[in-house]
Amino acid sequence: MTIDTSIRKLALAMSCVVVAGAAGLAHSHGNEARYVDILGWKKDRITRVFATNETHFEGMKYRASYPGQAKTLEGEGCVIGDLLAFDVDDKYVFDVDETIELAITYAAEYTAPFVVGWDKSGGSGQGLVEVTPPAPDGTEFRTVKVKLDRARFAGQGVQGADFAIGITKLSQGVATGSVAICDVKVERSNTYKPPTDFGTFQLTVKDANTGSLVPARIGLYDASGRAPLASDKSLMLQRYADDLRMLTVNERSFWPSQNRAAFYVDSNYEGKVPVGTYELVASRGPEFKVYRGTVEIKKNQASKVTISLNRYLDMPKEGWWSGDSHIHVTRDDVGDQNIWGFVAAEDVHVGNLLEMGNIANVYFKQPASAWGKASRFERDGHFLVSGQESPRAAFMGHTVHFNIPKPYHLKTDEYFQYGKVFEEFQKAGGISGFAHLGWSARGGSSARVIRGINLLAPLGLVDFIEVLQGGRIVTEGWYRLLDLGIRVNPAAGTDWPYTDFPGTVRFYVNVNGPLNLDAWFDSFAKGHVFVTNGPMLNFTINGKGMGEELRVKKGTKLDIAALARLNPDVDSLDRLELVVVGDVAETRSAGGKDRVELKKQIVADKSMWIAVRAYGGRQDASNMTVAHTAPIYVVVDDEPAWDAKELPSIVAELRGQLQELLTEPYETPITGNEPWETRQLLPQQWLLQQPLLRPAVNKADAAYQKLLDQWGTFNSKTAAAGSP
């Protein structure tokens, strides 16, 4: 038997294991939305071992884990899984900075190449090393020794883990094998000498313009890059069910230091710190300049620092107020000051906290007795408000709903009836849309408009799509709808804790005055919005702004004015583009400056949608600096602002995909929506509920036909007008 065959057989056996639940887990906030299952396996110096799908160690990717298990192999007690996390006894080692050696014994026949990740001092705060087992030679067990450089072991991983072992190779988010770990010995080098001399670090953060105390994100690093653990005067943060005070700033979040461990403060902070000279960093979102300085901590003395953060721009003064469409935290109290501080420290004015459902469960719950306006908490112009992400099946798309009077989670046997939720919330004055870019290759098909959008957008039920998320802007699905004359607004959401800190991407809504949450939601629904992770945009045509309609006669001159500005602390500004019906009609280079204007006059020879977008210097496909406005809709002689040339082919494409919805099988492999509890339920229910979608498909198909008929009417008029 080859190693690959053995691993596949073992993985198959594991996939049949029923998850035992969450007994013994340290749940601080709500139910655990990660797969975390404690395994009954004890070793010297290791207090807990658990199978998981997420470690929070750099390079160990989120995955659709199969259940792990403790199993006897060749007479040895082993733990098996594709991702295993280990919590080392704090009495043996905690918060150090030294090399720690792991002697990992594994069952050779059942172990594929793996990586070891760990909680590390300095830099990103995380370490990673790859291990490739030699080819099988009949040896049942092998031991490999792995040195973990600058190990910290302060419990910064999932559920307090210190290190993790996981499969290297993933296919569509699923591990292609497993590891069978039969022993782990943890050995310190004992080179770390705990500090004996301390001083007190006292910090106050203010807005330099107003003098007001403000929350902020803070970094404090000694000469080696090591960050002292934050004291209990910092904000307690939620990462799934973890409560912790420090987080790693990922590469998509601007940060001026190569050291990435950070904590959050609600304007004031105090902590006991070893003596020495420290790098001090503070940030508060893209409208503020970053602070970077040093502070000297002296023995038995208090070092007091006041940071006054200067603004680069004041968007609220211009009538623009930021929001994040997609934040997941469990909120027990409406006025949770830690959650508020986390959001406000990034200067997000409207944090939409989404209760999240799948076909089997609900996570990140909001206060049950406080929905609608009762769910709103405001302090210093920064709001928290409850919403929901549900229904949420990757095959049909994840839906997001704001400004709703109460949650509406579909029952298991009706879970794919998305229209029920959208119609209910539309009647109640809610705002509904789709998360995660609106464009997907789920189900083995080529990339396409998400199925749920295709089903509901022609009925006028889709208000927005999160086109900016995770360092990417994806416009293919959104542009198709705009080309059909279907007006859908852009939104941006971080999807914390799955992706980025709140506010890393955001959307700005214009209310032309002080922030009023009802006015903010109303203005967003009307399309007065742009999305960004840095550049700030202004855009008008003949005095009309984003989301507005400009009705003119053919031949009217259109005066276009656009402006992009970008805080140099975030990134350099590269260019500003004018987009007309999906095509770039004009580009202006920033020429090394932090602002660029575009002024252009065109003639309205046909109806069209027009938008602008800006790019920064960072232009990696999965990590770019970008902003995009909602369109201005130019309606010429009453013809809708569509792409008259492409409309028939787009309609044919979407109608064909609608019909496929009635026959196509559910996606495989199932990688999203907590697959450890939905992997069997989703395809089973899809088969049962698929026939029930026919009325909805017919309704959407009829709407597309009506759109095609309307196009035909205008096309005939155009043809007749051009006849001799």
Secondary structure, DSSP 8 states (H G I E B T S, - for coil): --HHHHHHHHHHHHHTS-----TT---SSSS--S-EEE-S--BTTEEEEEEES---STT---------EEEEETTEEEEEESEEEEEE-TTT--S--EEEEEEEEEEGGG---EEEEEEBSSTTSEEEEEE------S-SEEEEEEEEEEE--SS-SGGG-SEEEEES-EETTEESS-EEEEEEEEEE---------EEEEEEEEEETTT--B--EEEEEE-TTS------TTS--EEETTEEES-EE--TTS--SSS--EEEEESSEEEEEEESEEEEEEEE-STTB--EEEEEEE-TT-EEEEEEEE-BS--GGGGTEEEEEEEE----SSTT-HHHHHHHHTTT-SEEEEEEEE-SS-EES---TT--GGGG-EEETTEEEEEEEEEEEETTTEEEEEES-SS-----GGGTT-HHHHHHHHHHTT-EEEE-GGGEE-GGGS-SEE-HHHHHHGGGT---EEEEEETTEE--HHHHHHHHTT---EEEE---BTTS--TTSSEEEEE-SSS--HHHHHHHHHTT-EEEESS-EEEEEETTB-TT-EEEE-TTEEEEEEEEEE--TTT--EEEEEEEETTEEEEEEE-TTSSEEEEEEEEEE-S-EEEEEEEEEEEEETTEEEEEEE--EEEEETTB-SS-TTTHHHHHHHHHHHHHHTTT----SS--SS-HHHHTTHHHHHHHHHGGGGHHHHHHHHHHHHHHHHHHHHHHHHHHHHT--
